[in-house]
Amino acid sequence: MNTIPPSALAIVMVVLLVAPAGAAQYPARSDTDWVYASKRECCDGAIALAQQYSADACRVSGGRPSPMRGGVQRRGFCTWQSTRDTNGAVLFRCQAEATVPCR
């Protein structure tokens, strides 16, 4: 019968205790409802909201959100719809998904 030497087991335990914990992810969604804004402003706003919700979930779990790099466009996904009001002005409704890295 093969057994693991106690010294090897001790080394494995030290590595497990010292190794940094993996980053968690908290995906979040947002919806702007109908707004008078450009499509880009609408999506940027929806992604920013989803990022904020993701960061809030990270903090609530005891983590620390990592700083965002590259702006809102690079850290989320946005879908949109458009319509016109009775005066012909365009309105957009944007839904976004985003995940902020959490450590």
Sequence and secondary structure as in RCSB ss.txt:
>XXXX:A:sequence
MNTIPPSALAIVMVVLLVAPAGAAQYPARSDTDWVYASKRECCDGAIALAQQYSADACRVSGGRPSPMRGGVQRR
GFCTWQSTRDTNGAVLFRCQAEATVPCR
>XXXX:A:secstr
     HHHHHHHHHHHHHS    EE  EEEEEEEESS HHHHHHHHHHHHHHHHHHHHHHTT  B    S GGGG
EEEEEEEEE TTS EEEEEEEEE  EE 
